[in-house]
Amino acid sequence: MYHVEDEPIKTVHLYVVREGDTRPSLIPVIISLCALSLLVAIGVLAPYQQPEQRASIRVPAVPLFTKAFSTPITVVPTGVKTYPATYASGTLTLTNGSIIAQVLPKGFIVTANIGVEAATDAAVFVPAGSANGYSMTTVSAHLLSAGVNLSTLSINQVIGTSLYIRNLQPFSGGHPAYSVKFATAQDKAMALKQARQRLASEIEGLHYPCRETVTTLLSWRCQFVTYSVPSYMHVVSVQLQGKEVVVTVWFVAHPTRIWVK
């Protein structure tokens, strides 16, 4: 028989130590708050704009009233026409007191009392005088200086001892050179264009093409019209075509309702 000796009992002391709690990280929370704040700011500060639409619509033209407009047509002439100087002409009376006939050639020159010379237009034969009296004849002549006229008896000369040369009537028709302005076709067209521009600036409102009358005045008679579009539409441009008005508008489309069952 074997004898077993019991080992002595050992006492073991166990101590339980509680570890510290793990704290969560704040970074995800901060990121979430920033994202939420950004979304709120965008939603509050950014205005909401509904989509705009543009369209051209035709509406009837409604007659209003007829009104007349007029303005003078002022033509400023720019054309210039120049007239050359002219030479006066007249008649010389030749009296011969001699018993000998006289012949004067064409271009024979005599001088007036103002120093202007006159020349005969043709050769002239002056018969001799007789016991019955002096012989007399006439010849046409012209002045050699342009733009000058002579009064009666401005020429009173004696050639030799018995041939008298006088102008018993005035020499006329002498004019100095001069220029005259006149209205060209372009001047008249420009004046009409300017008058139309003045009338166009006076007319306000939508109207049919005006009836035009042109005299010394430019007159327009215009039929005015109006039109109507829905109040939610904003007019961009208006054009009258025949008896209708073409209106370009923009408007905000009404939101589409979606029904969910």
C-alpha positions in Angstrom: 0.0 0.0 0.0 1.3 3.2 -1.0 0.9 6.3 1.1 0.2 9.5 -0.8 1.0 12.7 0.9 -1.2 15.6 0.1 0.5 18.8 -1.2 -0.1 21.8 0.8 -2.9 24.1 -0.5 -1.7 27.3 -2.1 -3.8 30.4 -2.0 -3.9 32.3 -5.4 -5.2 35.9 -5.3 -6.9 37.3 -8.5 -7.4 41.0 -8.9 -9.8 42.3 -11.7 -8.7 45.6 -13.1 -11.2 47.5 -15.3 -9.7 49.0 -18.4 -10.7 52.7 -19.5 -13.6 53.2 -21.9 -12.6 54.0 -25.6 -13.7 57.5 -26.7 -15.1 57.8 -30.2 -13.4 60.3 -32.8 -15.0 63.7 -33.3 -13.8 64.1 -36.9 -16.8 62.4 -38.7 -19.1 64.5 -36.6 -17.4 67.7 -37.6 -17.4 66.8 -41.3 -21.1 66.0 -41.1 -21.9 69.3 -39.5 -19.9 71.2 -42.1 -21.7 69.4 -45.0 -25.1 70.1 -43.4 -24.3 73.7 -42.9 -23.2 74.0 -46.6 -26.4 72.5 -47.8 -28.5 74.8 -45.6 -26.5 77.9 -46.8 -27.0 76.9 -50.5 -30.7 76.3 -50.0 -31.2 79.6 -48.1 -28.9 82.0 -50.0 -29.3 80.7 -53.6 -32.6 82.0 -55.0 -34.7 79.4 -56.6 -35.4 80.2 -60.3 -38.1 78.5 -62.2 -37.2 77.8 -65.8 -38.1 80.6 -68.3 -39.6 80.0 -71.7 -39.7 82.1 -74.8 -42.3 82.1 -77.5 -43.7 84.1 -80.4 -47.5 84.4 -80.5 -49.9 86.0 -82.9 -52.7 88.1 -81.5 -55.3 90.3 -83.2 -54.6 94.0 -83.8 -57.2 96.1 -82.2 -57.8 99.5 -83.9 -57.5 102.6 -81.7 -57.6 106.0 -83.5 -56.3 107.8 -86.6 -53.9 110.8 -86.2 -52.3 113.1 -88.8 -48.7 114.4 -88.6 -46.9 116.9 -90.8 -43.6 118.7 -91.1 -42.1 121.2 -93.7 -39.7 119.8 -96.3 -36.7 122.1 -96.2 -34.5 121.7 -99.2 -31.0 123.1 -98.9 -29.7 123.6 -102.5 -26.1 122.6 -103.2 -26.1 122.7 -107.0 -24.4 125.8 -108.6 -25.1 127.0 -112.1 -22.7 129.7 -113.4 -23.8 132.2 -116.1 -21.0 133.9 -118.1 -20.9 137.7 -118.5 -22.8 139.0 -121.5 -22.2 141.9 -123.8 -24.7 144.7 -124.4 -25.8 145.5 -127.9 -27.7 148.3 -129.6 -28.0 150.4 -132.7 -25.8 153.2 -134.0 -27.3 156.0 -136.1 -25.0 157.4 -138.7 -25.7 160.9 -140.2 -23.7 162.1 -143.2 -23.6 165.9 -143.8 -21.1 165.7 -146.6 -21.7 165.4 -150.3 -19.4 162.5 -150.2 -20.7 159.0 -149.3 -19.0 157.2 -146.5 -18.4 153.5 -145.9 -17.6 152.0 -142.5 -16.2 148.5 -142.3 -17.4 145.8 -140.0 -15.8 146.1 -136.5 -15.5 149.8 -136.8 -14.9 151.1 -133.2 -16.3 154.1 -131.5 -15.9 155.1 -127.9 -18.7 156.1 -125.5 -18.5 158.9 -123.0 -17.7 156.4 -120.2 -14.7 155.0 -122.0 -16.4 151.9 -123.2 -15.8 150.9 -126.9 -18.5 149.7 -129.3 -17.9 147.9 -132.6 -20.2 147.7 -135.6 -21.5 144.2 -136.5 -21.4 144.8 -140.2 -20.0 147.1 -142.9 -22.3 150.1 -143.5 -22.7 152.5 -146.4 -23.7 156.0 -145.6 -25.1 157.9 -148.6 -24.0 161.5 -149.3 -26.0 164.4 -148.0 -27.9 166.7 -150.4 -29.7 170.0 -150.5 -32.7 168.2 -149.0 -30.8 167.4 -145.9 -28.4 164.9 -144.3 -28.5 161.3 -145.2 -29.1 158.8 -142.4 -28.6 155.1 -141.8 -28.3 152.6 -138.9 -26.0 149.7 -138.1 -26.1 147.2 -135.2 -23.2 147.2 -132.8 -22.1 145.6 -129.6 -19.9 146.7 -126.7 -16.5 145.3 -126.2 -16.7 145.2 -122.4 -18.9 142.6 -120.8 -21.5 143.4 -118.1 -21.9 147.0 -119.2 -24.9 148.9 -120.6 -25.2 152.3 -122.2 -27.8 154.9 -121.8 -29.1 157.0 -124.8 -26.5 159.3 -126.4 -23.7 157.8 -124.5 -22.0 157.5 -127.9 -21.9 160.9 -129.7 -19.0 161.2 -132.0 -18.1 163.0 -135.2 -15.9 161.1 -137.7 -14.0 163.5 -139.9 -15.9 166.7 -140.4 -19.4 165.6 -141.3 -20.2 161.9 -140.2 -22.1 161.8 -136.9 -22.4 158.6 -135.0 -24.8 158.4 -132.0 -26.9 155.8 -130.2 -30.4 157.2 -130.1 -31.5 154.2 -128.0 -29.8 152.5 -125.0 -27.4 149.5 -125.4 -28.8 146.7 -123.2 -28.2 143.1 -122.4 -24.9 143.4 -120.6 -24.7 141.4 -117.4 -21.6 140.4 -115.3 -20.9 136.8 -114.7 -22.9 135.3 -111.8 -23.8 132.0 -110.2 -27.2 130.7 -109.0 -27.8 127.9 -106.6 -30.4 125.3 -107.4 -31.8 122.2 -105.7 -30.5 118.9 -107.2 -32.4 115.7 -107.2 -30.2 114.5 -104.3 -31.0 117.7 -102.3 -34.7 117.0 -102.7 -34.3 113.3 -101.7 -32.2 114.3 -98.7 -34.8 116.9 -97.6 -37.6 114.3 -97.9 -35.5 111.7 -95.9 -34.9 114.2 -93.1 -38.6 115.1 -93.0 -39.5 111.5 -92.7 -37.0 111.0 -89.9 -38.5 114.0 -88.0 -42.0 112.6 -88.3 -40.9 109.1 -87.3 -39.3 110.5 -84.1 -42.6 112.2 -83.2 -44.8 109.1 -83.5 -45.0 106.7 -80.5 -47.1 103.6 -80.5 -48.0 100.7 -82.7 -49.6 101.6 -86.0 -50.2 100.5 -89.6 -48.0 102.0 -92.3 -49.0 105.6 -92.6 -50.4 107.2 -95.7 -48.0 109.8 -97.1 -48.7 113.0 -98.9 -45.8 115.2 -100.3 -46.2 118.8 -101.2 -44.2 121.6 -99.6 -45.2 119.6 -96.5 -44.7 116.0 -95.7 -47.9 114.6 -94.2 -48.6 111.2 -92.6 -52.0 109.9 -91.6 -51.5 106.9 -89.2 -54.0 104.3 -87.9 -52.9 103.2 -84.4 -53.6 99.7 -83.0 -53.1 97.8 -79.7 -53.0 94.2 -78.6 -53.5 92.0 -75.6 -51.4 89.2 -74.1 -51.8 87.2 -70.8 -50.6 89.0 -67.8 -47.9 86.5 -66.9 -46.1 87.0 -70.2 -43.4 89.6 -70.5 -43.2 91.3 -74.0 -39.7 91.3 -75.6 -40.6 92.7 -79.1 -43.7 93.5 -81.2 -44.2 93.4 -84.9 -47.3 94.3 -86.8 -48.1 91.9 -89.7 -51.3 92.6 -91.6 -54.1 92.6 -89.1 -52.2 90.6 -86.5 -49.5 91.5 -84.0 -46.5 89.1 -83.7 -45.4 89.3 -80.0 -42.2 87.7 -78.7 -42.6 87.0 -75.0 -40.9 85.2 -72.1 -42.7 83.7 -69.1 -42.1 81.3 -66.3 -43.6 77.9 -66.9 -46.2 76.8 -64.4 -44.9 73.8 -62.3 -46.2 70.4 -63.4 -48.2 68.7 -60.7 -47.5 65.0 -60.2 -50.3 63.0 -58.5 -49.1 60.0 -56.5 -51.6 57.4 -55.5 
